[in-house]
Amino acid sequence: LSMIMDGQTGWEHPLGYLPLYSDATRFFGAAEAVYSVTFAVGMGPWNQEYWWAESDYYDDEKLLRWMPWRSFLPHARRRALRPETDYSYPILAEAVKDIIAAGGHGAIGAHGQGHGIAPHWEVWMAASAMGPLGALKLASKEGAHFLGVSDDLGTLEVGKLADFLVLNSNPLEDIRNTTDIQYVMQGGVLYEADTLDEVWPEQSPYGVYPWVDADAIRSDERRIGGGDGL
């Protein structure tokens, strides 16, 4: 509270008080403060543990292709068994929603966890309270506001930078469709999402993938007892 009173425009990391009641959310809203909640960590058990246990994300083809397996697999192959109600992200998402409704702002921020996939987890967690559209706005329009680049990024408008994703399926129908990416446009250049081959305005292959073959990583020899095993 004192930080915002002194003119701080926003902060990262969740407040340790859950839930946030209307006196707090209306105060932050009136101050037009930005709450970048870092859902992946959260309060209590870190919310990333929910996603570690929820799926075999360590077997994801794209993550195995672009992350060095020695950096990726040791932390990805973890399981935490606890009741879902131990995780704080639905309450955190409600706090962000209420602050925005009161005139403030929010943002995602994955805290450096889960490279590549964690921003999607953040959006999915936000959707638990904000719905798919609210979560997508949090990740795009609201994030640009927090960074001070709303004139250039955050929404599709004439004159803004051509940075956006082209999805194969509708995230408004299922928020997890945010990972079903066909193309990435960055700075007006269109790339194939899985390979990073340029498809427009030129057609140019990215080149050799930087890391070892994903099938080799998955083999039992690489996982258990091999010379390069974990």
GITA-V753805 format. One record per residue. N is the residue number from 1. RES is the residue in one small letter. SS is DSSP state (alpha for helix, beta for strand, coil for the rest). NEAR is the number of other C-alpha atoms within 12 Angstrom. Layout:
# GITA-V753805
n = <N | N>
res = <RES | RES>
ss = <SS | SS>
near = <NEAR | NEAR>
This chain:
# GITA-V753805
n = <1 | 2 | 3 | 4 | 5 | 6 | 7 | 8 | 9 | 10 | 11 | 12 | 13 | 14 | 15 | 16 | 17 | 18 | 19 | 20 | 21 | 22 | 23 | 24 | 25 | 26 | 27 | 28 | 29 | 30 | 31 | 32 | 33 | 34 | 35 | 36 | 37 | 38 | 39 | 40 | 41 | 42 | 43 | 44 | 45 | 46 | 47 | 48 | 49 | 50 | 51 | 52 | 53 | 54 | 55 | 56 | 57 | 58 | 59 | 60 | 61 | 62 | 63 | 64 | 65 | 66 | 67 | 68 | 69 | 70 | 71 | 72 | 73 | 74 | 75 | 76 | 77 | 78 | 79 | 80 | 81 | 82 | 83 | 84 | 85 | 86 | 87 | 88 | 89 | 90 | 91 | 92 | 93 | 94 | 95 | 96 | 97 | 98 | 99 | 100 | 101 | 102 | 103 | 104 | 105 | 106 | 107 | 108 | 109 | 110 | 111 | 112 | 113 | 114 | 115 | 116 | 117 | 118 | 119 | 120 | 121 | 122 | 123 | 124 | 125 | 126 | 127 | 128 | 129 | 130 | 131 | 132 | 133 | 134 | 135 | 136 | 137 | 138 | 139 | 140 | 141 | 142 | 143 | 144 | 145 | 146 | 147 | 148 | 149 | 150 | 151 | 152 | 153 | 154 | 155 | 156 | 157 | 158 | 159 | 160 | 161 | 162 | 163 | 164 | 165 | 166 | 167 | 168 | 169 | 170 | 171 | 172 | 173 | 174 | 175 | 176 | 177 | 178 | 179 | 180 | 181 | 182 | 183 | 184 | 185 | 186 | 187 | 188 | 189 | 190 | 191 | 192 | 193 | 194 | 195 | 196 | 197 | 198 | 199 | 200 | 201 | 202 | 203 | 204 | 205 | 206 | 207 | 208 | 209 | 210 | 211 | 212 | 213 | 214 | 215 | 216 | 217 | 218 | 219 | 220 | 221 | 222 | 223 | 224 | 225 | 226 | 227 | 228 | 229 | 230>
res = <l | s | m | i | m | d | g | q | t | g | w | e | h | p | l | g | y | l | p | l | y | s | d | a | t | r | f | f | g | a | a | e | a | v | y | s | v | t | f | a | v | g | m | g | p | w | n | q | e | y | w | w | a | e | s | d | y | y | d | d | e | k | l | l | r | w | m | p | w | r | s | f | l | p | h | a | r | r | r | a | l | r | p | e | t | d | y | s | y | p | i | l | a | e | a | v | k | d | i | i | a | a | g | g | h | g | a | i | g | a | h | g | q | g | h | g | i | a | p | h | w | e | v | w | m | a | a | s | a | m | g | p | l | g | a | l | k | l | a | s | k | e | g | a | h | f | l | g | v | s | d | d | l | g | t | l | e | v | g | k | l | a | d | f | l | v | l | n | s | n | p | l | e | d | i | r | n | t | t | d | i | q | y | v | m | q | g | g | v | l | y | e | a | d | t | l | d | e | v | w | p | e | q | s | p | y | g | v | y | p | w | v | d | a | d | a | i | r | s | d | e | r | r | i | g | g | g | d | g | l>
ss = <coil | alpha | alpha | alpha | alpha | coil | coil | coil | coil | beta | beta | beta | coil | coil | coil | coil | coil | coil | coil | coil | coil | alpha | alpha | alpha | alpha | alpha | alpha | alpha | alpha | alpha | coil | coil | coil | beta | beta | beta | coil | coil | coil | coil | coil | coil | coil | coil | coil | coil | coil | alpha | alpha | alpha | alpha | alpha | alpha | alpha | coil | coil | alpha | alpha | alpha | coil | alpha | alpha | alpha | alpha | alpha | alpha | coil | coil | alpha | alpha | alpha | alpha | alpha | alpha | alpha | alpha | coil | coil | coil | coil | coil | coil | coil | alpha | alpha | alpha | coil | coil | alpha | alpha | alpha | alpha | alpha | alpha | alpha | alpha | alpha | alpha | alpha | alpha | alpha | coil | coil | coil | beta | beta | beta | coil | coil | coil | coil | coil | coil | coil | coil | coil | coil | alpha | alpha | alpha | alpha | alpha | alpha | alpha | alpha | alpha | alpha | alpha | alpha | alpha | alpha | alpha | alpha | alpha | alpha | alpha | alpha | alpha | alpha | alpha | alpha | alpha | alpha | alpha | alpha | alpha | alpha | coil | coil | coil | coil | coil | coil | coil | coil | coil | coil | coil | coil | coil | coil | coil | coil | beta | beta | beta | beta | coil | coil | coil | coil | coil | coil | coil | alpha | alpha | alpha | alpha | alpha | coil | beta | beta | beta | beta | beta | beta | coil | coil | beta | beta | beta | beta | coil | coil | coil | coil | coil | beta | beta | beta | coil | coil | coil | beta | coil | coil | coil | coil | coil | coil | coil | coil | coil | alpha | alpha | alpha | alpha | alpha | coil | alpha | alpha | alpha | alpha | coil | coil | coil | coil | coil | coil | coil>
near = <20 | 12 | 13 | 21 | 15 | 11 | 15 | 18 | 27 | 33 | 26 | 25 | 26 | 36 | 27 | 16 | 17 | 23 | 22 | 23 | 20 | 21 | 16 | 25 | 34 | 25 | 25 | 37 | 29 | 23 | 27 | 28 | 36 | 42 | 42 | 41 | 42 | 37 | 49 | 43 | 35 | 35 | 25 | 23 | 22 | 26 | 41 | 40 | 34 | 34 | 34 | 29 | 21 | 21 | 18 | 17 | 29 | 33 | 23 | 25 | 24 | 28 | 32 | 31 | 28 | 26 | 28 | 20 | 33 | 21 | 19 | 28 | 29 | 18 | 21 | 32 | 25 | 20 | 19 | 22 | 16 | 17 | 14 | 18 | 14 | 19 | 28 | 36 | 40 | 31 | 33 | 43 | 42 | 32 | 41 | 49 | 41 | 32 | 36 | 33 | 23 | 25 | 22 | 32 | 40 | 52 | 44 | 47 | 38 | 33 | 26 | 17 | 27 | 31 | 28 | 25 | 33 | 32 | 32 | 34 | 41 | 46 | 44 | 40 | 44 | 43 | 36 | 28 | 24 | 33 | 25 | 27 | 25 | 33 | 38 | 36 | 29 | 42 | 39 | 31 | 29 | 35 | 32 | 27 | 30 | 31 | 25 | 16 | 17 | 20 | 18 | 23 | 27 | 28 | 26 | 18 | 15 | 10 | 13 | 19 | 21 | 21 | 24 | 29 | 31 | 23 | 21 | 17 | 17 | 19 | 27 | 21 | 13 | 21 | 28 | 29 | 23 | 34 | 30 | 23 | 25 | 23 | 27 | 28 | 25 | 23 | 17 | 20 | 23 | 27 | 29 | 25 | 25 | 23 | 25 | 28 | 24 | 23 | 22 | 19 | 14 | 13 | 14 | 16 | 17 | 17 | 11 | 13 | 20 | 17 | 22 | 21 | 21 | 24 | 19 | 20 | 30 | 22 | 17 | 15 | 15 | 21 | 20 | 13 | 11 | 13 | 10 | 16 | 18 | 21>
